[in-house]
Amino acid sequence: MEIFKAKNGILIELNSDSEKIINNIISSSKDLPFIVGYKLNAESIILNGLKSTVKLIKKQTNLPLIYDHQKLGSDSPDISGGNIIEKIKKAGVDAVVILPYAGKQILEKIIESCNKVGLLTFVCGDLPYKGYFTDEDGYIDTESQQKIYLDAARLGVSHFLMSCNRIERIKIYCHQLDSIVGKLKIFLTAIDSKDCTNLPESCTQLKQNDIYAVFDNKFVDSAEYINLLKVFWESFKNKLS
């Protein structure tokens, strides 16, 4: 199942629940040739609901819409992979992001449920802040995160969200995942304004895969935001060509 035709591009993360802000971002970006889709998260749908927010977006664009339930996969199989998957699909999104901390059984159940209803599965990990991994005084060890990615790939997942500030770890993952999946689709998250200059260079080491940048809309106002996207894209595509 594939919903992204372009090899590279930008996925816009909508971090606001304001209809005005969402409409402005979409109307000013939907026709840009390098925009591959939009991503919703809990912040953008918690007040107005997923279905109504999707309806608002679909009025303007048919580009792929991804829903990040903010760490879906941290409960029992019946909860994480049960009716919630069907309801997410009925809301109108094209893909869902999971982080199956609760174990391989949960990962298998969610992927099975997503395949059944026709939802593309993204697997994420490696959160960007210092204090996430055990060697940073956190609770998650790097081997567990690596196992999540590898198990997901063996179950047919090829779309991964990875934090751009952990580029060295991404190179390790890709080396192992490439032999299982072939060509990966890597969506780089946690991009801030300073990454707009150094990230494209880092991506040259990953360009055997399909690489996408995930931009949120917290940088600046709408007009400046679109200009920032255009500048970043020029550098990004040149490094990956």
C-alpha positions as CSV (number, residue, x, y, z in Angstrom):
1,M,0.0,0.0,0.0
2,E,1.6,3.3,-1.1
3,I,0.1,6.8,-0.9
4,F,3.3,8.9,-1.6
5,K,4.3,9.1,-5.3
6,A,7.2,11.5,-4.9
7,K,10.6,10.2,-3.9
8,N,11.3,13.3,-1.7
9,G,9.1,16.1,-0.4
10,I,7.8,17.9,2.7
11,L,5.0,16.7,4.9
12,I,3.4,19.5,6.9
13,E,2.4,18.9,10.5
14,L,-0.6,20.9,11.6
15,N,-0.1,21.7,15.3
16,S,-3.1,24.0,15.7
17,D,-6.8,23.4,16.4
18,S,-7.7,26.8,14.9
19,E,-9.7,26.4,11.7
20,K,-8.4,29.7,10.5
21,I,-4.7,28.7,10.9
22,I,-5.3,25.2,9.3
23,N,-7.2,26.8,6.4
24,N,-4.4,29.4,5.8
25,I,-1.6,26.8,5.9
26,I,-3.4,24.4,3.6
27,S,-4.6,27.1,1.1
28,S,-1.1,28.5,0.8
29,S,0.8,25.2,0.5
30,K,-1.5,22.6,-1.1
31,D,-0.4,23.5,-4.7
32,L,3.3,23.6,-4.0
33,P,4.7,20.7,-6.0
34,F,7.0,19.5,-3.1
35,I,4.2,19.2,-0.5
36,V,3.4,15.5,-0.2
37,G,0.7,15.6,2.5
38,Y,-0.3,16.8,6.0
39,K,0.0,15.3,9.5
40,L,-2.4,15.7,12.4
41,N,-1.7,15.1,16.0
42,A,-3.5,15.2,19.3
43,E,-3.1,18.9,19.7
44,S,-4.8,19.6,16.4
45,I,-7.8,17.4,17.0
46,I,-8.5,17.2,20.7
47,L,-11.0,20.0,20.9
48,N,-12.8,19.7,17.6
49,G,-12.4,16.0,17.0
50,L,-10.6,14.0,14.3
51,K,-13.5,13.5,11.9
52,S,-14.5,17.2,11.8
53,T,-10.8,18.3,11.4
54,V,-10.3,15.8,8.6
55,K,-13.5,17.1,6.9
56,L,-12.1,20.6,7.1
57,I,-8.9,19.6,5.4
58,K,-10.4,17.4,2.8
59,K,-12.5,20.3,1.6
60,Q,-9.3,21.9,0.3
61,T,-7.0,19.0,-0.7
62,N,-6.9,15.4,-1.5
63,L,-3.2,15.1,-0.5
64,P,-2.5,12.2,1.9
65,L,-3.4,12.9,5.6
66,I,-1.6,11.1,8.4
67,Y,-2.8,10.9,12.0
68,D,-0.4,10.7,14.9
69,H,-2.3,9.5,17.9
70,Q,0.7,10.4,20.1
71,K,2.2,7.0,20.9
72,L,-0.5,4.7,19.8
73,G,0.7,1.2,20.8
74,S,1.3,1.6,24.5
75,D,-1.7,-0.3,25.7
76,S,-3.2,-3.8,25.4
77,P,-3.8,-5.4,21.9
78,D,-7.6,-5.0,22.2
79,I,-7.2,-1.3,22.9
80,S,-4.3,-0.3,20.7
81,G,-5.2,-2.5,17.8
82,G,-9.0,-2.9,18.3
83,N,-11.9,-0.7,17.3
84,I,-9.8,2.5,17.5
85,I,-8.1,1.6,14.2
86,E,-11.5,1.2,12.4
87,K,-12.7,4.5,13.9
88,I,-9.5,6.3,12.8
89,K,-10.0,4.9,9.3
90,K,-13.7,6.0,9.3
91,A,-12.6,9.5,10.3
92,G,-11.1,9.8,6.8
93,V,-7.3,9.7,7.3
94,D,-5.0,7.7,5.0
95,A,-2.3,6.6,7.5
96,V,-1.7,6.3,11.3
97,V,1.5,6.7,13.3
98,I,2.3,4.1,16.0
99,L,5.0,3.6,18.7
100,P,4.4,0.1,20.0
101,Y,6.1,0.3,23.4
102,A,3.8,-2.3,24.8
103,G,5.4,-5.1,22.8
104,K,5.6,-7.1,19.6
105,Q,2.1,-8.5,20.1
106,I,0.7,-5.0,20.0
107,L,2.8,-4.1,16.9
108,E,1.4,-7.2,15.1
109,K,-2.2,-6.5,16.1
110,I,-2.1,-2.9,15.0
111,I,-0.5,-3.7,11.6
112,E,-3.0,-6.5,11.1
113,S,-5.9,-4.1,11.9
114,C,-4.5,-1.4,9.7
115,N,-4.1,-3.7,6.8
116,K,-7.6,-5.0,7.2
117,V,-9.2,-1.5,7.0
118,G,-6.7,-0.1,4.5
119,L,-4.7,2.3,6.7
120,L,-1.0,2.8,6.0
121,T,1.1,2.2,9.1
122,F,4.0,4.5,10.1
123,V,6.3,3.5,12.9
124,C,8.1,6.1,14.9
125,G,10.7,6.2,17.7
126,D,13.9,8.0,18.9
127,L,12.2,11.0,20.4
128,P,14.3,14.1,19.9
129,Y,14.9,15.4,23.4
130,K,17.9,14.6,25.6
131,G,16.7,12.3,28.4
132,Y,14.8,9.8,26.3
133,F,17.4,7.0,26.1
134,T,18.9,5.2,29.2
135,D,22.3,6.6,28.5
136,E,20.7,10.0,28.8
137,D,19.1,9.1,32.1
138,G,15.9,8.1,30.4
139,Y,13.9,4.8,30.4
140,I,14.2,3.5,26.8
141,D,17.3,1.6,25.7
142,T,18.6,1.9,22.2
143,E,18.3,-1.9,21.6
144,S,14.6,-1.8,22.3
145,Q,14.0,1.0,19.8
146,Q,16.1,-0.8,17.2
147,K,14.0,-3.9,17.7
148,I,10.8,-2.0,17.2
149,Y,12.0,-0.8,13.8
150,L,13.3,-4.2,12.8
151,D,10.2,-6.1,13.9
152,A,8.0,-3.6,12.1
153,A,10.0,-4.0,8.9
154,R,9.7,-7.8,9.0
155,L,5.9,-7.3,9.3
156,G,5.9,-5.2,6.1
157,V,6.3,-1.7,7.3
158,S,8.4,0.6,5.1
159,H,7.4,4.1,6.4
160,F,9.3,5.3,9.5
161,L,9.3,8.6,11.4
162,M,12.7,9.4,12.8
163,S,14.1,12.4,14.7
164,C,16.4,14.5,12.5
165,N,18.7,15.3,15.5
166,R,19.6,11.6,15.8
167,I,21.0,11.3,12.3
168,E,23.8,8.9,13.4
169,R,21.3,6.5,14.8
170,I,19.2,6.8,11.7
171,K,22.2,5.7,9.6
172,I,22.5,2.6,11.9
173,Y,18.8,1.7,11.5
174,C,18.8,2.2,7.7
175,H,21.8,-0.1,7.3
176,Q,19.8,-2.9,8.9
177,L,16.4,-2.0,7.6
178,D,17.5,-1.7,4.0
179,S,18.3,-5.4,3.9
180,I,14.7,-6.2,5.0
181,V,12.6,-3.7,3.3
182,G,14.7,-2.5,0.4
183,K,14.0,1.1,-0.2
184,L,12.7,2.9,2.9
185,K,10.5,5.9,3.2
186,I,12.0,8.0,6.0
187,F,10.1,11.0,7.4
188,L,12.5,13.2,9.4
189,T,10.8,15.0,12.3
190,A,11.7,17.5,15.0
191,I,13.1,20.1,12.5
192,D,13.6,23.5,13.9
193,S,14.9,26.7,12.2
194,K,18.6,25.9,12.6
195,D,18.0,22.5,11.0
196,C,17.0,24.2,7.8
197,T,20.6,24.8,7.0
198,N,22.4,21.6,8.3
199,L,19.7,18.9,7.7
200,P,19.9,18.8,3.9
201,E,23.7,18.0,4.1
202,S,23.1,15.2,6.6
203,C,20.5,13.7,4.3
204,T,23.0,13.1,1.6
205,Q,24.1,10.0,3.5
206,L,20.5,8.5,3.3
207,K,19.6,9.4,-0.2
208,Q,19.5,5.7,-1.4
209,N,16.1,5.8,0.4
210,D,13.0,8.1,-0.1
211,I,13.5,11.0,2.3
212,Y,10.9,13.5,3.4
213,A,11.0,16.4,5.9
214,V,8.2,16.9,8.4
215,F,7.7,20.6,9.1
216,D,5.4,21.8,11.8
217,N,3.7,25.3,11.6
218,K,5.1,26.8,14.7
219,F,8.1,28.6,13.2
220,V,6.6,31.9,12.0
221,D,3.4,33.3,10.5
222,S,1.8,31.9,7.4
223,A,3.6,33.9,4.7
224,E,7.0,33.6,6.3
225,Y,6.4,29.9,6.8
226,I,5.7,29.2,3.1
227,N,8.9,31.1,2.2
228,L,10.9,29.1,4.7
229,L,9.5,25.9,3.1
230,K,10.5,27.0,-0.3
231,V,14.1,27.9,0.8
232,F,14.5,24.6,2.6
233,W,13.1,22.6,-0.3
234,E,15.6,24.1,-2.7
235,S,18.5,23.0,-0.5
236,F,16.9,19.7,0.4
237,K,16.2,18.5,-3.2
238,N,19.7,19.6,-4.4
239,K,21.4,17.5,-1.8
240,L,19.2,14.5,-2.5
241,S,19.4,14.6,-6.3
